[in-house]
């Protein structure tokens, strides 16, 4: 089984797949998206230029959701429930909105202004974090499974990039910290 995962150390979407691959022999291929040369090289791997990309015995998979499903079947991992898929969708909404805000900041756009695109991202983030905090309070992230991995990756990336204070979401923070002593959590945390 020759598996290559293309991504970078800080991407929450690449990290979740790295964590899913815990205990599996694979190669992690770093991607440089901050330079023209790095982006051009990555474009030869995927037309959508999104991380991560998984190569498995010659096949390329371009999206973290499809990568998860492929690995879940290949590694005979448990199926997710509809509720768990919804949790991941909400986690992804937060991550996607924060990526939009981060890229807008880096592009020197006025993200603090009351423009529709930025306002929609902030509203989505707040509503989603509130919902995730309620899910965490109900114990939905108490076990080690893929939704918990996704939550950990989103929280750590948010804090690493200093994109949002999560102090108003104590249940969410507690759920994300529950597995801090697990090696895969510490070894993949963005730095």
C-alpha positions in Angstrom: 0.0 0.0 0.0 1.8 3.1 -1.3 0.1 6.2 0.2 1.3 9.8 -0.3 -0.5 12.6 1.3 0.1 16.1 -0.1 -0.5 19.0 2.3 1.1 21.4 4.7 1.8 21.2 8.4 -0.8 23.9 9.3 -3.8 22.9 7.1 -6.6 21.6 9.3 -7.9 19.6 6.3 -4.6 17.9 5.7 -4.1 17.4 9.5 -7.3 15.6 9.9 -6.2 13.0 7.3 -2.8 12.7 8.9 -4.6 11.9 12.2 -6.9 9.5 10.4 -3.8 7.7 9.1 -2.5 7.2 12.6 -0.6 3.9 12.6 -0.6 3.6 8.8 2.7 3.7 6.8 2.4 6.7 4.4 4.6 9.5 3.0 3.7 13.1 3.8 4.6 15.4 0.9 4.7 19.1 2.0 3.1 21.6 -0.3 4.2 25.2 -0.6 1.3 27.4 -1.5 2.9 30.7 -0.6 5.2 30.9 -3.6 4.3 31.0 -7.3 6.6 28.1 -7.9 5.0 26.0 -5.1 1.5 26.7 -6.4 2.6 25.8 -9.9 4.0 22.5 -8.7 0.9 21.8 -6.7 -1.3 22.5 -9.8 0.4 19.6 -11.5 -1.0 17.4 -8.8 -4.6 18.8 -8.5 -6.6 21.1 -10.7 -8.5 22.5 -7.8 -5.4 23.5 -5.8 -6.9 22.5 -2.5 -5.2 20.6 0.2 -4.9 17.7 0.9 -4.5 15.4 -2.0 -4.1 11.7 -1.4 -2.3 9.3 -3.8 -3.1 5.7 -3.2 -1.5 3.2 -5.6 -1.6 5.6 -8.5 -5.0 7.1 -7.9 -5.4 10.7 -6.8 -8.1 11.9 -4.6 -8.7 15.7 -4.5 -10.9 16.4 -1.5 -10.6 15.7 2.3 -14.2 14.3 2.4 -13.6 11.9 -0.4 -10.2 11.0 1.0 -11.8 10.3 4.4 -14.4 8.0 2.8 -11.7 6.2 0.7 -9.5 5.6 3.8 -12.5 4.7 5.9 -13.3 1.8 3.5 -9.7 0.9 2.8 -8.8 0.8 6.5 -12.1 -0.7 7.6 -12.9 2.1 10.0 -16.4 2.5 11.4 -19.1 4.2 9.3 -20.2 7.7 10.4 -23.8 8.5 11.3 -25.8 11.2 9.7 -25.5 13.3 12.8 -21.7 12.9 12.7 -21.6 14.0 9.0 -23.6 17.1 10.0 -21.1 17.8 12.8 -18.3 17.7 10.2 -20.3 19.9 7.9 -20.6 22.6 10.6 -16.9 22.2 11.5 -16.0 22.7 7.8 -18.3 25.7 7.6 -16.3 27.4 10.4 -13.0 26.4 8.8 -14.0 27.6 5.3 -15.3 30.9 6.6 -12.1 31.5 8.6 -10.0 30.6 5.5 -12.0 33.2 3.6 -11.3 35.8 6.3 -7.6 34.9 6.6 -7.1 35.1 2.8 -9.0 38.4 2.7 -6.7 39.8 5.4 -3.6 38.6 3.6 -5.0 40.3 0.5 -5.3 43.5 2.5 -9.1 43.6 2.2 -11.1 45.4 4.8 -12.5 42.4 6.7 -13.6 44.4 9.6 -16.0 46.5 7.5 -19.7 45.6 7.3 -19.5 44.2 3.8 -21.8 41.3 3.0 -19.2 38.7 2.3 -17.4 39.4 5.6 -20.6 39.8 7.6 -21.8 36.4 6.3 -18.6 34.7 7.3 -18.7 36.2 10.8 -22.4 35.2 11.2 -21.7 31.6 10.0 -18.7 31.3 12.4 -20.7 32.5 15.5 -23.8 30.4 14.8 -21.7 27.3 14.0 -19.4 27.7 17.0 -22.5 28.0 19.3 -24.0 24.9 17.8 -20.7 23.0 18.1 -20.5 24.1 21.8 -23.9 22.6 22.4 -22.9 19.4 20.6 -19.8 19.2 22.8 -21.9 19.8 26.0 -24.1 16.9 24.9 -21.0 14.6 24.8 -20.9 14.3 21.0 -17.1 14.7 20.9 -16.3 12.6 24.0 -15.0 9.6 22.0 -12.1 9.4 19.6 -13.6 9.3 16.1 -13.4 11.3 12.9 -15.7 14.2 14.0 -13.6 14.7 17.1 -10.5 14.7 15.0 -12.1 17.4 12.7 -13.1 19.5 15.8 -9.5 19.3 17.2 -8.0 20.3 13.9 -10.4 23.3 13.5 -9.9 24.5 17.1 -6.1 24.2 17.0 -5.9 25.9 13.6 -8.2 28.7 14.7 -6.0 29.3 17.8 -2.8 29.0 15.9 -3.8 31.6 13.4 -5.4 33.8 16.1 -8.5 34.1 14.0 -11.1 34.0 16.8 -11.3 33.8 20.5 -13.0 30.6 21.5 -13.4 31.5 25.2 -17.1 31.9 24.8 -17.3 28.2 23.9 -15.9 26.3 26.9 -17.5 23.0 26.0 -16.0 23.1 22.5 -12.5 23.9 24.0 -12.8 21.1 26.6 -13.8 18.6 23.9 -10.8 19.7 21.7 -8.4 19.4 24.7 -9.7 16.0 25.9 -7.2 14.1 23.7 -4.2 16.5 24.2 -2.1 13.6 25.6 -2.5 11.5 22.4 0.8 11.5 20.4 -1.0 12.1 17.1 -2.5 15.3 18.4 0.7 16.7 19.7 2.9 15.6 16.8 0.6 17.1 14.1 -0.4 20.3 15.9 0.4 23.4 13.8 3.4 25.4 15.0 
